[in-house]
Amino acid sequence: MELMLEKTKDMACTDLTCDREMQAFYRQFGMTESYGMMIRRYENRK
């Protein structure tokens, strides 16, 4: 986690998707709760 934060420190946003049970773990690194949606269209992969 610390390596990921170091490598992305110059990026304005870093998003991570996790189960609710893991939110407390990521909170200790300064991350805040967020809710999102997604769609995967694997048939469009090239």
C-alpha positions as CSV (number, residue, x, y, z in Angstrom):
1,M,0.0,0.0,0.0
2,E,2.8,2.4,0.9
3,L,4.5,1.7,-2.4
4,M,1.3,2.3,-4.4
5,L,0.8,5.6,-2.6
6,E,4.4,6.6,-3.2
7,K,4.2,5.8,-6.9
8,T,0.9,7.7,-7.3
9,K,1.7,10.7,-5.1
10,D,1.8,13.1,-8.1
11,M,-1.6,12.0,-9.4
12,A,-4.6,14.2,-8.4
13,C,-6.8,11.1,-7.7
14,T,-6.2,7.6,-6.7
15,D,-9.2,5.3,-6.7
16,L,-9.4,1.8,-5.1
17,T,-12.3,-0.5,-5.1
18,C,-12.7,-2.8,-2.1
19,D,-15.2,-4.7,0.0
20,R,-16.7,-2.8,2.9
21,E,-14.9,-5.1,5.3
22,M,-11.6,-3.6,4.0
23,Q,-12.5,0.1,4.3
24,A,-11.0,0.4,7.8
25,F,-7.7,-1.0,6.6
26,Y,-7.5,1.6,3.8
27,R,-8.7,4.4,6.0
28,Q,-5.4,4.2,8.0
29,F,-3.6,5.3,4.9
30,G,-5.7,8.5,4.6
31,M,-8.2,7.1,2.1
32,T,-11.9,8.1,2.4
33,E,-15.0,6.1,1.7
34,S,-16.5,6.2,-1.8
35,Y,-19.1,4.4,-3.7
36,G,-19.0,3.5,-7.3
37,M,-20.4,1.6,-10.2
38,M,-18.8,-0.1,-13.2
39,I,-19.5,-2.1,-16.3
40,R,-17.3,-4.6,-17.9
41,R,-17.5,-5.4,-21.6
42,Y,-15.0,-8.2,-21.9
43,E,-16.3,-9.0,-25.4
44,N,-14.8,-5.7,-26.5
45,R,-11.2,-6.6,-25.5
46,K,-8.8,-6.6,-28.4
